[in-house]
Every structure is written in C-alpha cells, then in structure tokens.
Amino acid sequence: MRLRDFILTNREDILREWETFARTCAPASITMEGTELRDHVNEMLTVIAEDLKTYQSEFEQAQKSKGHAPDTPESESTAAEEHGAERAESGFTTEQTVAEYRALRASVLRLWTKERGELTAADIDDLIRFNEAIDQAHAESIAEFTEKVENAKEMFLAILGHDLRNPLGAIFTSATFMSETGEMDRTLTLQIAERAKRATQMVGDLLDFTRSRLGRGIPIDREEVDLRTVVHDVADEVVAAHPEGEVQVEEGEAQIGHWDTARITQALTNLVGNAVEHGVSGTTVGIELEGDEEDVAIMIQNRGAISADRLHGIFNPMKLSAKRQESSAHGPTGNLGLGLYIAERIVHAHDGRIEVESAKARGTTFTVHLPRGD
C-alpha cells in the first residue's frame, strides 16, 4: 500500500497515537479534551495525503525542500497554521509543538514500514515527499505559533505597565501630599503600604514567571509540615483580603509531608483567592484535604463555572482574554493574571499536578495532588 493510501486508511490509529503524545504536553494538556488534543491534525493528514498523490515537478520539489509552500489566498489559513495558533492559545511551548510533528513523523513511518516491509523505489519517493510535507506543515505551525506568542507578550507587557502604574501612582500621590503638607496621615500611610505590597507582589510574580519560562523552574526548600495548618492560614489570609468572601475548611486528619511551606502557601493563596474572586457572590468556597501513604489531595471548590473556552489553556499566562484585559487592574488585588500559572508551576516543582473540573451544576473544583516527599 502506497503511503498516501496508508495514511487515509489508518487515519484513526495515527490520530490516536497523536492524541496519546499530545496528552503528555503538560501543563497545557491537563484541561484539554481528546478533540482539542487532536486539533487540526486530521485536516493536516488529508492535506499530506493529497500532496503525496499530486504530481510535483523537480522545480516544485526543490522549492518545497527549501520551505517554500505553494501560494494560498491571504484570507485563508492552512490547517497547520491554525494548529500553531491554537497551540499558542492553549499554552503549549515551542518545544512541545515541534515535538508533536516529530512524533507524528515517527508514528506514521513506524506504522507504515511495519506493514509495508521492504521498501521499493516508489516508496522511497513517497518517503521523501512525506518528510517534505511534514516539514512544511511544521514550518507553517511554528511561524503562526511565534506570531501569536509575540503578540501575547506585547499585550502582557502592556498590562504589566498598566497594572504597576496604578499602585505606583497612588504611592506617589500620597507621598507627595504628605511631603508638601508636612503632615503624617494614617489613612494615606496605610494606602501607601497596601499599594507597595501590591506592586511588590506583581514584581514577585513576574520574577517567578521569568524563572519558570527560562527553564530553571521555581526553587523550593522542603521541610516537614502539616498541610492542615497551611490551609487554615491560607483561608484566613484570603478572607482578610476579601472580607465579602467566605471560605470553609473541612477538618480532617493530619496531612504531614515534606514541602516548601512558603511556596505551597503561595500556590494555595492564588487558587483560593481565585475561587473567591470568581465564585458566585454570597456562596462559600470549600477546601477539603484527603490523603494516602503517598500523596495528599487538596480540593478547592466554588459555585462558579468556567466556560469551555476559558478552561482551555487556563494555566497559560499568555492567554489574555478580553475579560482579563478589561479587569486586570480593577479587582481587589490588581494582578497580572499569573496566579494560576505560578500555582501550577509551584505544584509541578513539588512533582505534583493540578486537575480542574467545571460544570454549571456543581461549580468548579481545582484539585492539587502533592506527593508527600522525603
């Protein structure tokens, strides 16, 4: 069977292997359904198979080998371009997106050569053209991926400047007033302290974001700790920052392990604070702990529901939705929208994971799984 026919006949097996590999691309893949993981690969396989059965001159082959695809109308996007854009939106890294194409190439060739056995001269030509088609799709995806990420970075920097300007402006105004009047005003002093705390938190989040994106990860310093204490402290802190919210901790047995207390507190504060801010007004955010010999699970649940489009890529700091752009500096904490991303990176640094479930009937639950450590 020629390669083009094999691809069309065994499409489902190829798609299944693609989905299995894409599932390993965490944290972006954590909240994604099978159809989202498969994304536009089905259309790409159709394009590749069609390309394999289309006559190609030596000049066209030479052009394609250099990455020059046939011209397409500017208003139309290829399946590969749309895939690259979707992967950027979902929070995949460049390495993960490249690896998907490497895995697709390996999967198709492994399945085909296993069935085909000894290759003929025609098969070698199919093999060359298949690799060119994969390279072309890869190039299209990465070009679109890079453009989306660069646009998101520009928006992120704009939001950073906007968010920092508010607390710094308030500090400057209050300090200038006291300097000019020569009076110490307690209210203004407290406002300066609060705004400085907000600005410091933003800078801290930005530093954590930078560390994680540079590949060094968020550093942790483990010590023995009972998570019950941490959870109660987090609940008290979040309620103090959100007096209108209510957080209820379900009592349980001691959950002792070795974690970085400050970092786990930071991650849980981000998650619980997010649950309070985005939950249904007047309802209670619940926190529950349970564990076995190896792991501890912390469930944080509110009555709000997250739409499918927002759940998709929820840990991606570059996914700047219209709602976040409008509200980033107007909430009670005025943050950069890095809270969920940093929480996930902290949990990842502890060799754990975060799962998310959301539905209108039962609300949203973030479940943090933490190995007890040494």
C-alpha positions as a printed Julia matrix, in Angstrom:
374×3 Matrix{Float64}:
   0.0    0.0     0.0
   1.38   3.37   -1.02
   1.98   5.83    1.8
  -0.84   8.19    0.81
  -3.37   5.33    0.9
  -1.95   4.03    4.17
  -2.42   7.44    5.83
  -6.07   7.65    4.8
  -6.84   4.02    5.64
  -5.13   4.11    9.04
  -6.11   7.67    9.94
  -7.71   6.73   13.28
  -4.64   4.81   14.5
  -2.43   7.78   13.62
  -4.8   10.21   15.34
  -4.88   8.01   18.44
  -1.1    7.99   18.71
  -1.02  11.78   18.17
  -3.55  12.27   20.99
  -1.58   9.98   23.33
   1.58  12.01   22.76
  -0.18  15.39   23.0
  -1.61  14.29   26.36
   1.95  14.3    27.75
   2.42  18.02   26.95
   1.59  19.33   30.42
   0.51  21.66   31.86
  -1.36  22.81   28.76
  -2.87  19.38   28.08
  -4.3   19.0    31.61
  -7.66  20.58   30.81
  -7.92  19.55   27.15
 -10.38  17.06   25.68
  -9.4   14.49   23.06
 -10.83  16.58   20.23
  -8.77  19.57   21.38
  -5.6   17.48   21.58
  -6.18  16.2    18.06
  -6.93  19.75   16.95
  -6.27  20.16   13.19
  -4.14  17.04   12.68
  -6.99  15.25   10.86
  -7.1   18.01    8.26
  -3.3   18.01    8.06
  -3.26  14.28    7.28
  -5.76  14.89    4.47
  -3.56  17.67    3.06
  -0.44  15.49    3.28
  -2.15  12.54    1.58
  -3.47  14.82   -1.16
   0.02  16.26   -1.63
   1.52  12.78   -1.98
  -0.75  11.88   -4.88
  -0.29  15.23   -6.67
   2.29  15.45   -9.44
   5.31  17.53   -8.45
   7.96  18.83  -10.83
  11.65  18.9    -9.92
  11.44  22.67   -9.51
   8.41  22.39   -7.2
  10.15  19.7    -5.18
  13.26  21.86   -4.86
  11.16  24.84   -3.75
   9.31  22.77   -1.21
  12.52  21.32    0.19
  13.55  24.93    0.94
  10.34  25.59    2.83
   8.53  27.49    0.05
   4.94  26.28    0.02
   2.54  26.85   -2.87
   0.81  30.22   -2.6
  -2.54  30.3    -0.79
  -5.01  33.18   -0.59
  -4.11  35.59    2.22
  -7.6   35.27    3.67
  -7.2   31.5     4.12
  -5.19  29.75    6.81
  -3.8   26.26    6.39
  -4.66  23.56    8.91
  -1.05  23.68   10.12
  -1.22  27.46   10.68
  -4.45  27.1    12.63
  -2.87  24.32   14.67
   0.09  26.55   15.56
  -2.24  29.36   16.61
  -4.34  27.01   18.74
  -1.29  25.53   20.45
  -0.06  29.03   21.34
  -3.51  29.86   22.76
  -3.52  26.61   24.75
  -0.16  27.26   26.39
   2.0   24.7    24.6
   5.68  25.56   24.45
   7.62  25.83   21.2
   9.44  22.6    22.09
   6.17  20.75   22.65
   4.7   21.97   19.37
   7.84  20.91   17.47
   7.81  17.56   19.27
   4.26  16.9    18.07
   5.44  16.92   14.47
   8.44  14.77   15.33
   6.1   12.27   17.0
   3.69  12.36   14.02
   6.52  11.68   11.58
   7.83   8.79   13.66
   4.35   7.34   14.2
   3.34   7.31   10.53
   6.66   5.9     9.33
   6.78   3.24   12.03
   3.25   2.03   11.32
   3.72   2.16    7.55
   7.12   0.4     7.35
   5.87  -2.28    9.74
   3.03  -3.07    7.33
   4.95  -2.38    4.12
   8.07  -4.4     4.85
  10.77  -3.93    2.19
  10.57  -0.51    0.53
  10.53  -0.02   -3.23
  11.89   2.91   -5.25
   8.35   4.37   -5.33
   8.17   4.04   -1.57
  11.42   5.98   -1.19
   9.92   8.78   -3.29
   6.82   8.72   -1.04
   9.07   8.87    1.99
  10.94  11.92    0.69
   7.75  13.76   -0.21
   6.12  12.85    3.12
   9.05  14.31    5.04
   8.85  17.48    2.93
   5.12  17.76    3.65
   5.7   17.31    7.39
   8.49  19.9     7.33
   6.23  22.34    5.51
   3.38  21.85    8.0
   5.86  22.2    10.85
   7.21  25.47    9.42
   3.71  26.89    8.96
   2.69  25.97   12.5
   5.77  27.43   14.14
   5.51  30.66   12.16
   1.92  31.17   13.32
   2.76  29.99   16.84
   5.6   32.51   17.11
   3.44  35.37   15.85
   0.71  34.58   18.4
   3.21  34.35   21.27
   4.89  37.61   20.3
   1.52  39.38   20.16
   0.63  37.95   23.56
   3.96  39.11   25.0
   3.31  42.64   23.8
  -0.12  42.6    25.41
   1.37  41.12   28.6
   3.91  43.93   28.82
   1.17  46.5    28.21
  -0.87  45.04   31.07
   2.24  44.96   33.28
   2.8   48.67   32.69
  -0.87  49.45   33.28
  -1.14  47.35   36.45
   2.05  48.68   38.01
   1.19  52.28   37.15
  -1.9   52.25   39.37
  -0.27  51.36   42.73
   2.88  53.36   41.96
   0.77  56.37   41.02
  -1.19  56.11   44.26
   2.04  55.84   46.27
   3.49  58.89   44.51
   0.34  60.97   45.02
   0.03  60.11   48.72
   3.73  60.65   49.42
   3.72  63.97   47.53
   0.73  65.22   49.51
   2.33  64.39   52.87
   5.63  65.89   51.75
   4.02  69.15   50.67
   1.76  69.5    53.73
   4.31  68.23   56.23
   1.59  66.11   57.83
   1.6   62.37   58.53
  -1.8   60.98   57.65
  -2.54  57.46   58.93
  -5.0   56.68   56.15
  -2.57  57.74   53.45
   0.24  55.81   55.15
  -1.84  52.65   55.14
  -2.7   53.21   51.48
   0.98  53.58   50.62
   1.76  50.33   52.44
  -1.08  48.49   50.68
  -0.13  49.79   47.22
   3.54  48.96   47.84
   2.51  45.44   48.82
   0.55  45.08   45.59
   3.45  46.34   43.47
   5.88  44.04   45.29
   3.57  41.07   44.69
   3.4   41.87   40.98
   7.18  42.08   40.72
   7.48  38.8    42.65
   5.02  37.11   40.29
   6.94  38.46   37.32
  10.22  37.08   38.7
   8.61  33.65   39.26
   7.21  33.77   35.75
  10.63  34.62   34.32
  12.38  31.85   36.29
   9.92  29.24   35.1
  10.0   30.38   31.46
  13.8   30.34   31.41
  13.69  26.65   32.27
  15.21  26.81   35.74
  11.88  26.28   37.44
  10.67  27.72   40.71
  13.1   26.87   43.53
  11.72  25.04   46.58
  13.1   24.31   50.03
  11.39  21.31   51.62
  10.62  20.92   55.31
   8.22  18.8    57.32
   4.84  20.47   57.54
   1.2   19.65   58.29
  -0.9   20.88   55.38
  -3.87  21.46   57.68
  -2.0   24.37   59.23
  -1.09  25.77   55.83
  -4.67  25.52   54.57
  -6.11  27.28   57.63
  -3.53  30.08   57.32
  -4.38  30.49   53.63
  -8.12  30.62   54.37
  -7.59  33.33   57.0
  -5.37  35.38   54.67
  -7.78  35.2    51.74
 -10.78  36.16   53.88
  -8.81  39.11   55.29
  -8.11  40.29   51.72
 -11.68  39.58   50.58
 -13.99  40.44   53.51
 -17.02  39.77   51.32
 -15.92  36.16   50.75
 -16.4   33.08   52.89
 -14.01  30.15   53.0
 -14.81  26.93   54.82
 -12.15  24.33   55.59
 -13.36  20.79   56.14
 -11.49  19.35   59.11
  -9.63  16.11   58.65
  -6.65  14.11   59.82
  -3.13  15.49   59.87
  -1.56  15.54   56.42
   2.17  15.64   57.08
   4.81  15.66   54.36
   7.86  17.49   53.12
   7.04  20.59   51.12
   8.15  24.2    50.78
   5.76  25.9    53.21
   6.08  29.39   51.74
   5.66  28.19   48.15
   2.7   25.9    48.9
   1.11  28.78   50.8
   1.66  31.0    47.75
   0.11  28.44   45.39
  -2.93  27.78   47.58
  -3.45  31.5    48.21
  -3.55  32.05   44.45
  -6.03  29.21   43.96
  -8.3   30.05   46.89
  -8.19  33.78   46.11
  -9.14  32.98   42.53
 -12.03  30.82   43.75
 -13.34  33.65   45.95
 -13.0   36.31   43.25
 -14.66  34.28   40.52
 -17.21  32.33   42.52
 -20.9   33.16   42.74
 -21.43  36.1    45.12
 -22.76  35.07   48.53
 -21.62  31.45   48.27
 -18.91  29.65   50.21
 -15.57  28.41   48.88
 -14.83  24.97   50.3
 -11.41  23.44   50.96
 -11.02  19.73   51.68
  -7.92  17.62   52.32
  -7.53  13.9    51.93
  -4.53  11.69   51.52
  -2.99   8.24   51.46
   0.51   6.99   52.21
   2.0    8.55   49.11
   0.01  11.67   48.2
  -2.19  14.41   49.56
  -5.07  15.95   47.59
  -6.38  19.46   48.3
  -9.77  20.22   46.74
 -10.78  23.87   46.32
 -14.38  24.27   45.18
 -16.63  27.21   44.4
 -20.06  27.62   42.82
 -18.84  29.45   39.74
 -18.48  27.72   36.38
 -15.68  28.25   33.87
 -16.68  28.25   30.22
 -15.03  25.71   27.95
 -13.09  28.35   26.02
 -11.59  29.78   29.24
 -10.91  26.34   30.74
  -8.96  25.56   27.59
  -5.43  26.82   28.39
  -6.35  28.08   31.86
  -2.75  27.74   33.11
  -1.37  29.65   30.13
  -0.2   33.12   31.25
  -0.22  34.38   27.67
  -3.9   33.65   27.1
  -5.15  37.18   27.65
  -8.89  37.02   27.26
 -10.92  40.16   26.67
 -12.39  39.86   30.14
  -8.95  39.76   31.77
  -7.7   42.69   29.72
 -10.66  44.76   30.95
 -10.46  43.71   34.6
  -6.77  43.11   35.24
  -6.26  46.28   37.26
  -9.73  46.7    38.68
 -10.09  43.71   41.02
  -9.26  43.86   44.7
  -5.74  42.61   44.09
  -4.97  44.14   40.69
  -2.65  41.37   39.45
  -1.02  40.34   36.19
  -3.13  37.21   35.75
  -0.18  34.97   36.62
  -1.72  33.4    39.72
  -2.91  30.12   38.22
   0.25  29.71   36.15
   2.53  30.22   39.15
   0.39  27.91   41.3
   0.73  25.16   38.69
   4.5   25.7    38.42
   4.91  25.51   42.2
   2.94  22.27   42.34
   4.97  20.94   39.41
   8.2   21.79   41.26
   6.93  19.5    44.06
   6.41  16.72   41.45
   2.65  17.2    41.76
  -0.17  18.2    39.44
  -3.38  20.25   39.37
  -6.64  18.97   37.9
  -9.63  21.18   37.04
 -13.29  20.24   36.67
 -16.07  22.71   35.96
 -19.79  22.49   35.26
 -22.77  24.75   35.91
 -24.48  22.18   38.13
 -21.61  21.55   40.54
 -19.31  24.56   40.1
 -15.53  24.47   39.7
 -13.03  22.32   41.57
  -9.25  22.68   41.47
  -7.59  19.57   42.89
  -3.93  19.83   43.9
  -2.11  16.48   44.13
   1.12  16.61   46.15
   3.46  13.66   46.77
   4.49  13.66   50.44
   8.17  13.93   49.53
  11.17  12.78   51.6
